[in-house]
């Protein structure tokens, strides 16, 4: 594990200009997503009753009205279309970035340098196809889960009660999403390197434990870093917290590329 983490870091540093580009991409995407959610959630929160002065009856009346608006009117349709548009835009751009990064990781040498743009030109089609299939399989349980989750949300007396009821479903969906992501990531590595998707998938299944292990370890490092930054920001609020928060966005992008590079190094070592 230690060797893969070190090699992943070396590969990530060699792609620093790609990290800068991905940082700008995530920054722009996050801005539009934040503004969209803010425009939807803030008006709703302003109408939410004060539970201390109004009691549970006002909250129940609010939930009943929300249930009627969601189920009996077309209020949610514009927001659903907006969300689908944002998701479609991200799904169009992300495969190109993945194709360039995966191809460059495979052809990375000290002499030749990165091959990000050539990777986009050569392997964006298979990588995009695999990405679309992965997204479809990841979202497939939503057809069954989301209507039931909405019903339980509207019938719950509190968010804690809803979380207790929907928690096992959310955990199962998360486990499914992680499994699909890891298996399709091996296929995208194979498509970008010319190894072949089916052969890479079989290799990913046979060597799933070390591949999943390095993935969970890197995700854990990223989560620990995130909690550390959040804790420091709360302890030293002010200009320092603002600078730290903005700098963390760059660190988060570095962690993403580092994680992919470490995953690729594990995958490549098992192909020999």
C-alpha positions in Angstrom: 0.0 0.0 0.0 2.8 2.4 1.0 4.6 1.9 -2.4 1.4 2.6 -4.4 0.6 5.7 -2.4 4.1 7.1 -3.0 4.0 6.2 -6.7 0.6 7.8 -6.9 1.9 11.0 -5.4 4.8 11.1 -7.9 2.3 10.7 -10.8 0.0 13.3 -9.4 2.8 15.9 -9.0 3.8 15.3 -12.7 0.2 16.3 -13.7 0.1 19.5 -11.7 -1.2 21.6 -14.6 -4.0 19.2 -15.0 -4.7 19.6 -11.3 -5.0 23.4 -11.9 -7.4 22.8 -14.7 -9.5 20.4 -12.7 -9.6 22.8 -9.8 -11.0 25.6 -12.0 -13.6 23.1 -13.4 -14.7 22.1 -10.0 -14.8 25.7 -8.8 -17.1 26.8 -11.7 -19.3 23.7 -11.3 -19.5 24.2 -7.5 -20.5 27.9 -8.0 -23.4 27.1 -10.4 -24.5 24.2 -8.2 -24.4 26.3 -5.0 -26.4 29.1 -6.7 -29.0 26.7 -8.0 -29.5 25.0 -4.6 -29.6 28.3 -2.8 -32.3 29.6 -5.2 -34.4 26.5 -4.4 -33.8 25.9 -0.7 -33.7 29.4 0.8 -37.3 30.3 -0.2 -38.5 27.0 1.2 -36.6 27.5 4.5 -38.1 31.0 4.9 -41.6 29.4 4.9 -40.6 26.7 7.4 -42.4 27.4 10.7 -40.6 28.2 13.9 -41.0 25.0 16.0 -40.3 26.7 19.3 -43.2 29.2 19.0 -45.6 27.3 16.6 -45.3 23.8 17.9 -45.5 20.5 16.0 -48.9 21.3 14.5 -47.5 24.0 12.3 -44.7 21.7 11.1 -47.2 19.0 10.3 -49.3 21.5 8.4 -46.2 22.6 6.5 -45.4 19.0 5.6 -49.0 18.4 4.4 -48.9 21.4 2.2 -45.5 20.3 0.8 -46.9 16.9 0.1 -49.8 18.4 -1.8 -47.6 20.7 -3.8 -45.2 18.0 -4.8 -47.7 15.2 -5.6 -50.7 17.2 -7.0 -49.0 20.0 -8.9 -46.2 20.4 -11.4 -44.2 22.6 -9.0 -41.2 20.3 -9.0 -40.9 20.0 -12.8 -38.8 23.1 -13.5 -36.4 22.1 -10.7 -36.2 18.6 -12.0 -35.4 19.8 -15.5 -32.8 22.2 -14.1 -31.1 19.4 -12.1 -31.1 17.1 -15.2 -29.5 19.9 -17.2 -26.8 20.4 -14.7 -26.2 16.7 -14.5 -26.1 16.3 -18.3 -23.5 19.1 -18.5 -21.3 17.4 -16.0 -21.7 14.1 -17.7 -20.6 15.6 -21.0 -17.4 17.2 -19.6 -16.2 14.7 -17.1 -15.5 11.8 -19.5 -13.2 14.0 -21.6 -11.2 15.0 -18.5 -11.1 11.3 -17.3 -9.9 10.1 -20.8 -7.1 12.7 -20.8 -6.0 11.9 -17.3 -6.1 8.1 -17.6 -4.3 8.1 -20.9 -1.6 10.4 -19.5 -1.1 8.2 -16.4 -0.5 5.2 -18.7 2.0 7.0 -20.9 3.7 9.0 -18.2 7.5 9.1 -18.4 10.0 11.6 -17.3 11.1 12.3 -20.8 7.8 12.4 -22.7 5.8 14.3 -20.2 2.0 14.3 -19.9 -0.3 13.3 -22.8 -3.6 14.8 -21.6 -4.8 16.3 -24.8 -3.8 13.4 -27.0 -5.6 11.1 -24.5 -8.8 13.1 -25.0 -8.6 12.8 -28.8 -7.8 9.0 -28.7 -9.9 7.4 -26.0 -12.7 9.8 -25.1 -15.3 7.6 -26.9 -14.8 4.3 -24.9 -14.3 6.2 -21.7 -17.4 8.3 -22.2 -19.5 5.2 -23.0 -18.3 3.4 -19.9 -18.9 6.6 -17.8 -22.5 6.8 -19.1 -23.1 3.1 -18.3 -21.6 3.6 -14.9 -23.8 6.6 -14.2 -26.9 4.8 -15.4 -26.3 1.7 -13.2 -25.5 4.0 -10.2 -28.7 5.9 -10.6 -30.8 2.9 -11.4 -31.8 2.2 -7.7 -33.2 5.7 -7.5 -36.2 4.6 -9.6 -37.3 2.5 -6.6 -35.7 4.3 -3.7 -36.6 8.0 -4.3 -40.4 7.7 -4.4 -40.3 5.6 -1.2 -37.9 8.1 0.4 -40.2 11.0 -0.5 -43.2 9.2 1.0 -41.3 8.5 4.2 -40.0 12.1 4.4 -43.5 13.5 4.1 -44.8 11.0 6.7 -42.0 11.6 9.2 -42.4 13.9 12.2 -38.8 14.9 12.2 -35.6 14.6 10.1 -34.1 12.3 12.7 -37.0 9.8 12.3 -36.6 10.0 8.5 -32.9 9.4 8.8 -33.4 6.4 10.9 -35.9 4.9 8.4 -33.9 5.8 5.2 -30.5 5.2 6.6 -30.2 1.5 5.7 -31.4 2.2 2.1 -28.9 5.0 1.7 -26.1 2.8 3.0 -27.0 0.1 0.6 -27.2 2.5 -2.3 -23.8 3.9 -1.3 -22.2 0.5 -1.3 -23.7 -0.3 -4.7 -22.3 3.0 -6.1 -18.8 2.3 -4.7 -18.8 -1.2 -6.2 -20.0 0.0 -9.6 -17.5 2.9 -9.6 -14.5 0.7 -8.8 -15.3 -2.0 -11.4 -16.0 0.6 -14.1 -12.8 2.5 -13.2 -10.8 -0.6 -14.0 -12.5 -0.8 -17.4 -11.8 2.9 -18.1 -8.1 2.3 -17.2 -8.1 -0.6 -19.7 -9.8 1.5 -22.4 -7.3 4.3 -21.9 -4.3 2.0 -21.9 -5.4 -0.3 -24.8 -5.5 -3.3 -22.5 -9.2 -4.0 -23.2 -12.3 -3.4 -21.1 -13.3 -7.0 -20.5 -9.8 -8.1 -19.6 -9.5 -5.1 -17.2 -12.9 -5.9 -15.7 -11.8 -9.5 -15.0 -8.6 -8.3 -13.5 -10.5 -5.8 -11.3 -12.8 -8.6 -10.1 -9.9 -11.0 -9.3 -7.8 -8.3 -7.6 -10.8 -6.4 -6.1 -9.5 -6.5 -2.5 -6.2 -4.6 -3.0 -7.9 -2.2 -5.5 -10.7 -1.5 -3.1 -8.2 -1.3 -0.2 -6.1 1.5 -1.7 -9.3 3.3 -2.8 -10.8 3.2 0.8 -7.4 4.2 2.2 -7.1 7.3 -0.1 -10.7 8.2 0.5 -10.1 7.9 4.2 -7.1 10.3 4.0 -9.3 12.7 2.0 -12.1 12.5 4.6 -9.6 13.0 7.5 -8.1 16.1 5.7 -11.6 17.5 5.2 -12.5 17.0 8.9 -9.3 18.6 9.9 -9.8 21.7 7.8 -13.4 22.0 9.0 -12.3 21.7 12.7 -9.6 24.3 12.3 -12.0 26.7 10.5 -14.4 26.5 13.4 -11.7 27.0 16.0 -10.1 30.0 14.2 -13.0 31.7 12.5 -12.2 34.8 10.4 -9.8 35.6 7.6 -7.6 32.6 8.3 -10.6 30.3 8.1 -11.6 31.9 4.8 -8.1 31.5 3.3 -7.9 27.9 4.6 -11.3 27.0 3.1 -10.4 28.4 -0.3 -7.0 26.6 -0.2 -8.7 23.4 0.7 -10.5 23.3 -2.6 -7.1 23.0 -4.3 -6.1 20.3 -1.8 -9.3 18.4 -2.5 -8.5 18.4 -6.2 -4.9 17.2 -5.5 -6.4 14.4 -3.4 -8.7 13.4 -6.3 -5.8 13.1 -8.8 -3.6 11.5 -6.2 -6.3 8.9 -5.5 -6.8 8.1 -9.1 -3.0 7.8 -9.6 -2.7 5.4 -6.7 -5.6 3.4 -8.0 -4.0 3.2 -11.4 -0.7 2.1 -10.0 -2.4 -0.8 -8.1 -4.3 -1.7 -11.3 -1.2 -1.6 -13.5 0.8 -3.7 -11.0 -1.8 -6.4 -11.2 -1.8 -6.5 -15.0 1.8 -7.7 -15.2 
